[in-house]
Amino acid sequence: MERVADKEKHVKVTIKHDDWLFEQLKDAEFAAEYLNAAGEDDDPKTYLTALRQVVDARGGIAATAEKAHLSRETLYRTLSTRGNPTIRTLNAVLKATGLKFGVTAY
């Protein structure tokens, strides 16, 4: 009986990676580093996917689209893997999520 009681005391709590990431992306510093890492990939789809995750975690599509003065449909299209956003649109989306572009030297 003692063994069962010990096991019940040490129950591990697990969290799905997507849920963990969603919570982490609510933090502006983490979100910025996440996007910077995604930007190092040569495939722009990687960055757009990461930006979509940041948008979802930091307010959602509807709220971000409103803050960025875009329609929801435009934002969905922009952040799709087929998206080809302009610098102006990317800047507006980043600003709406509380982030901004930055440039660093290699």
Residue, then its C-alpha position, 0 to 999 in steps of 0.5 A: m500500500e505504501r508504494v501506491a501512496d508514494k506514486e500518487k504523491h509524485v504525479k508528473v504534470t505534462i504540458k504539450h509543446d504547443d501549449w508551452l510555446f503559446e504561453q512563452l510567446k506572450d512574453a515580448e522578449f521571448a517572442a522577439e528572440y523566437l522571431n529572430a531565430a526564425g529569421e535566420d532560416d533561409d525559407p521565408k515560410t519559417y518566419l511567417t509561421a513563427l510570426r503567425q504563432v506570435v500573433d496568435a499568442r499576443g492577441g490573436i488574428a482579429a485584434t492584431a488585424e484591427k491594431a495593424h489596420l488590416s482586414r482579418e482576411t488580409l492578415y490570414r493571407t499575409l501570414s500563410t505559407r504563401g504570403n508575401p508581405t511588404i515591409r510596411t505590412l510586417n512592420a504594422v503586424l509587429k507593432a500591433t503585437g508590441l514588437k519592432f524590427g531590428v538589425t544587427a551586424y553579423 
